[in-house]
Amino acid sequence: MNGTLTIGQAAGAVGCNVRTIRYYEQIGLLPAAVRTDGNQRRFVVSDLRRLSFIRQARAFGFSLDEIRTMLELSDRPRQSCTAVTDIALARLAEVDRRLHRLAALRRQLAAMVAGCKGGEMSDCRIVEALAGDPGRGLNLQ
């Protein structure tokens, strides 16, 4: 079958592993591959494009359900891309929320480190700050 790739070649071409391709095929993100007479999977360019899309979308943090929706929408080229834009905007908002939380975490960690004067572990402000007040915030009644 000229112009096709084995599953190993496809995995190498898109930078994922063979098990991942089988999984995507199993859950329906990737259509069942064409099989040879010897039952070997063979992949064509459109399969590689779809795999690459999935891999990139995963790298951006899209869920498998979001990817499924975007793939279903992309299979209808005349449809408006508004739904895909909405999915991407929701993902962007989540990234912004995470960045905000990370910035707060960074400030707290920097304050802990700045408060450390060295010395003995019994006086370590970092360990003290991480241990916190074990009763704080707990309703033990």
N, C-alpha and C positions, 0 to 999 in steps of 0.2 A: 504494500500500500504506500505508494510514493506520496510525498507531501504531508505525511503524518508523522507523529512522534509517539514513542512509547511513553508510558506513565513516568518512568524515570527521567526521560529526556524532557518531558513537559514540566516536571517538578524542578529540574535544573534550570529550565528556561525562565520560569517565573519566580524562582527563589523560595520554594516551599518544599515540603517533603511529600513523599508518596502517600503516606497515611492521611495527610490533610486532603489530598485530592480525592482519595477514596471516601473520606468523610463527607466532603462537599457533594460528591455524587450521591451518597447515601441519603443525605437530608434534602436533596433536590435543588441545591444552589447551582449545581453543574449538571447538565443533562447527561444521561448515561452515554458513555463513550462508545464509539463504533468498535466492534470487536472483529478480530481476524478469525480465520477458520480455526486457529489454535486457541481461541478465546482470549487473546491478548488485547488489552485496551489500546486504542490508537486515538490520538488527539490531533485536531486540526487547528488552524489559526484562530478561528472564532472561539474555540475552547480556551486557548491560551489567553486571548483578550479577556474572556470572562474570568478566568483564574487570576489574571493580573488585577482586574477590577476588584475582585473579592479581597485579594491580598492587600491592595492599597487601602481599601475601605476599612479593613481590620486594623491596619496601621494607624488610621485616623480615629480609631476607637468606635466605629459604627458596630452596632450589634448585628448578629446574624439575621434577626428579623428585619432590621432596617435595610440590610444589604439585600435580603430577599425582595423587599418591597421595591427598592431602587432597581433591581434587575428586572422585576416584572414590568415596571414602568418603562425601562429602557428597551424592552422587547416590543414596545408600541411607540415607534419613533414619531408618530404624528400627534401624540398626546402632549399636553402642556407639561412643562418641567416644574411647575409650581409645587407639586407634592415632593419632589426631590429637593427642591430649594428649602421647603419647610423642614424636611428631615435634617438637612445640613445646618440650618439655622438653629434647630434644637441642639444639635451636637456642638455647635459653636458656643451656645449659651452654657452648656455643661462644661466645656473647656474653660470658659471664663469663670464659672463658679469654682472649678478646681484650682485655677490660678489664684483666685482670691484667697481660698483656704491655704494654699501653699505659701502665699505671701505672709499670711498671718502666722503660719507655722515657722517660717523663716525668722520673722521678728522675734517670736518667743524663744527660738533656739539661740539666736544671736544674743538675746538678753541673758539667757542662762550662761552662755560661754563668757560673756563680758563680766558677769558676776563672779566668775571663778577666779580666785586669788591664788590658786595652787595650794600647796600645803598637804595636810594629811587627809585621807579619805573620810575620816570622821567629820571633817569640816567642809566636805565637797558640796558646793552649792548646786552643781548640776544634778548630782544624785538626790539631793534634798528636794529640788524642784520637780524632778521626775517622780519621786515617791509621793509628793503632794501630801494632802491631808486625807488619810484613808476614810474618814467619816464624812467628809464634805460631800454634800450632794446625795447622801444616802439617807433614806428614811427607814430607820431601824426600829420604829415603834410598831 
